[in-house]
Amino acid sequence: QVQLVESGGGSVQAGGSLRLSCVASGDTSDNVYMAWHRQAPGKEREFVSSIISDGTTNYADSVKDRFTISQDYAKNTIYLQMNSLKPGETAVYCCRYFDGNGGVYRTYWGQGTQVTISS
């Protein structure tokens, strides 16, 4: 089992910044894919950004050039620096962990952290 704990959410005004953290603990692997997703009230969960162990990153078009994902491999932690936040980005931001070893694939989700953007 892998446990994920997110932190760093809060309330900011439009144009502001927040930095989210997600710590993975438990039976973690060396080669993993971790990502941030978000779910706004009444909407489907959507992909925000991902990073894999070799440092390769990916972003949703809507957040490119404003959000930056990074990792501290030694601490099993990923971060999401969010700048120039928009009111429409109010959502619960969740961390996802995925790995695969010997044909066995696992995915885990954190509980999420609330991000509220006011106009």
N, C-alpha and C positions, 0 to 999 in steps of 0.2 A: 504494500500500500504506500501511496505517496500522499502527503498532506500539503495543501497549498494555503497560504495565508497572505491575503492582500492587505495593503494599508496605503495611506496617503490621500484617500479621497477627502472631499470636503466641498465647501461652497465658495465659489469665486465669481467675480463679475466677468462679463464678456470681455475678451481680450487678455484675461489673466492666465496664469500658469499653475499647473499642479504637477507633482511628481509621484507616480504610483510605484509601489514595490510589491513584489510577489516572492515569497520565500518558499522553496520546496524542501520538504524534509521526509524522512522515512527511507523507503527502499528506492532511492533514486539511481539512475544510470548515468554513465559518462556521456553518452551520445543521445541527446534529447532535443526535442522540438518544444518550444514554449511560446505561448501566444497570449495576446490580450484580445478579448471580445467585449462587446458592450450590448446592453439591452435597455432601450428606452421604454417607458410605459406604453403599453399597447402596441409595441413593435416587436419584430423578430430580432433575435440576437444576431449581431453582425460582427464580422471580423474587423479588427483594428490594425494589428501588427503582430509579427512573429519574428522569432530568432532561433537559430539552431546552434548547436554547440560550437561549430566552426566559425560562428560570428555572422553568418549570412542572415540578412534581414529582409523583411518584406512589409509593405504598408498598403493599407487601403488607399485608393486615390484621394479620398476625401480628407485624409490626414497627412499626406505627404508634404514635406517641407515645414510642417508644424510640430509633428510628434517625432520623438526619437526613442527607439527601444535599445536597451543595452543590457549587459549581463555582468555579474560578478560570479565567475565560474566557481571560484573557491567557496563562495558563500551560498551557492545554489539559489541565487537571487536574480531576478530580472527586474528591470525598471522601465517605466514609460514616462518620459518627460513630455508634457503636453503644454504647448504654448499657443497663444492666440485662440483661446477656447471660445466656442460659439454656444449660444443658448440651446441650439438644437442638439448639442452633444451631452446634454444632461442624460445620465444613464447610470445603471449599475455596471461597473467595469469588472470583468472576471478574468482570471488567469487560467490558462489551460496548459497542461503538461501532457506530452505524448512521447512514448518511446517504443522501440521494437527490438526484441532480442530473440533469436532463434525462431522466428516466425510467430512469436507471441507479442501482440501489440496491446499497449495499455494507454488509456487516457484518463486523466483526472481533471476535475474542475474545482476551483476555489469557490468560496461563498460570495465573493464580490465585495467591492467597495463603492459606495455611492458618490457620484460626482454630480454636483448641481451648479449649473451656470446661469446666472441671472443677467438680464439685459439692462 
